[in-house]
Amino acid sequence: MDESETTLTEVDYGLLLLFIGQFILIGSFDDTGIPQAFFAVTMGGCADNMTDSPCVYWFVTIITILSNIASNVPVCQMLAATFPYATPYDWMQVSFSATVAGNLTMLGSAANMIVAFQAAKVGDRTFTSERHAPFGIPSTLGCLYVGTFLMNMVNFAPHCSERLGTCEDNAGDDGGADDAYAADDAN
């Protein structure tokens, strides 16, 4: 058997079909407009400033719940269609929240399911939701909300997007750097 045949026999086709199905389902669901309406209703007055305090904590709660219903990767795909004009900071918050939230339950992350399936293949059926919960729930909630607090306090991502044209012109705020460039251009 050559290398390509060996590789093809090791592919977990069931898992591959699970991911394909998730992406098709979420892509189709996005087209209905329901996710956009859901976020407009659940975020209420925070819909326009979802990653500003205190709205960010409600936003993180919604992402956590959704990530543990539909798994964190499809939720990120859904959010990409729901918030096409989000800023880099918004996406950092979504990425952080969905990644950490996926550890809350076994269903929250495909990685948890992969580990459970692999353990079951070798006869170890001890990696279960009941054994995961006592560690997964408190550690995830602690990391999620402490991390969100820290991201709000210290972050390096802009709250606007130059590519989308949502940043205001900050001329004069850079200590005269624009003037120096203008002087160089004149010479």
N, C-alpha and C positions, 0 to 999 in steps of 0.2 A: 504494500500500500504506500503510495507516495504522500508527500507532505500535505498537498491540497485535500486529498481524500481524508486524511487523518483530521485535518482542521474541520472539514465539513461534518464529520461524525461527532465532533465535540460541541457543535453549536446547539444551544438549548432552544429548539424551534418553538416550543410552547411559550417560553418567556418572550421570544421575539414577536410572536403573534399577540401576546398580551400588550406589549408596547405599541405595536402597530394599531391594534384595536383602540387603545387609549387615545392615541393621537388623532385617529379618524373620528372617534366619538367627541372629543373636546373640540376639534376643528368644526365639526357639524354643529355642535352646541353653540359655539361662538356666533355662527351665522344666524341663529335665531334671535339674537339681541337680548336673550334672557340674562346672560352674565352682566351686561351693561346695566340693565334695569335692576338686577339684584344688588349690584354695588351702589347704584344711586339710592335705592331704598335703605339698604343696611348702613351705609355711611352717613345718610342724612345730611346735616349741615357740614359734615367733614368731607363730603365728596370732592370738593375742589382743593382741599389742602390736606390730603390723607396722610402725608408723612410729616406734618407739623405737630408739635405737642399741643394738646393732649390727644389729638385725633390719631396719631400714629399707633397708640396702644390698642385702640379699637380696630384699626386696620390690621395690626398683627394678630389680633384675636380672630378676625374673620379669615385671614390667610391660614392660621393654624387649624381652624375647623375644616375649611375646604381641603387643606393638604391631607387631612386624615380621613376624608371621605373619598376623594378622588386621587390621592397620592400627589406628592409635591411637584413632580415634573409636569404632569398635565395641568396643574393649577398655574404654574408659571406660563405655560403656553396660552392658557385662557386669559391670563392677565395681560399678556402681550397684545392680544386683540382688543381687550377691554380698555387699556390705557395706552394707546399708540403714541401719545405725546408726553409721556412721563419723562421726568428729568433723570439724569444719571444717579442722583441721590435717591430718587424714588425706586429705581431699579436695584440699587444696592440694598435698600430696605426689603424689597420683595425677595431678592435672592437670599439674603440672610434669614429672613423669616421663614420662607418655604423650606430652606435647607434644614434649619434647626427644627422646625415644626414637624418635619418628616420623622423625627425620632420619637415623637410622642407615643405612637402606637405602631403595631406591626404593619398596618396598612398604609401608614403615612409615607413610607419610602420604599421604592422598589428594592433598594439594597437590603432592607430588612426581610423582604419576601424572598429574595435570592438566597440569603443566608439560611433562612428556614427551609427552603426547598433543597438546598445542597446538604444541609444537615440531615434532612429526612431521607435523602438518597443513600446516605451511608448508615442509616438505621438509627440516628439520633433524633428522637422526636421530643426532646426536652426544650427546644427553642420555641416557645409558644407565646401567645398574647398574654396569658396569665402570668408567665414568668418575666416577660418583658416589662409589663406595666409598673411594678413597684419601683423600678429604676428609671424607666423611660419617661414616665409622667412628671415626677418632681424635678428630675435633672433637666428635662427639656423646657419646662415652664420657667425654671430659674435662669437657665442660659438665655432663653428667648427674651425675657423682660429685662434682665440685667444688660444683655447685649444691646437691646433697643435703646435703653437709657444711655449707655455709653456712646452708641452711634449718634444719638441726638446731641450729646455733649461735645464730642470730638469727632468730626468727620472731614474727609478730604474731598468728597465729591461735590461738584457744584449743584446748587439748587435750581439751576436753569440749564438750558441746552442751547449752545451756540448754533449747532446744526439745525435745530428747529426754529431758531430765531427768537427764543424766549428770554434771552439775556438782554438787559438794558446796557447801553453804552456807558462804560465806567471811565470815561476820559477824565483825567485829572486825579483819579484815585490811586494811581500807581507811582506817586512821588516824582512825576515829571518824566517818566520813561518815554511817553509819547512825544514830548517835546524834544528829547534827545534823538529819537528816530527821525523826527521831522527835520531837525538840523542836519543830520547825516544825509537825508534825501536831498536837501537843498544844495549841499556841497557837491 
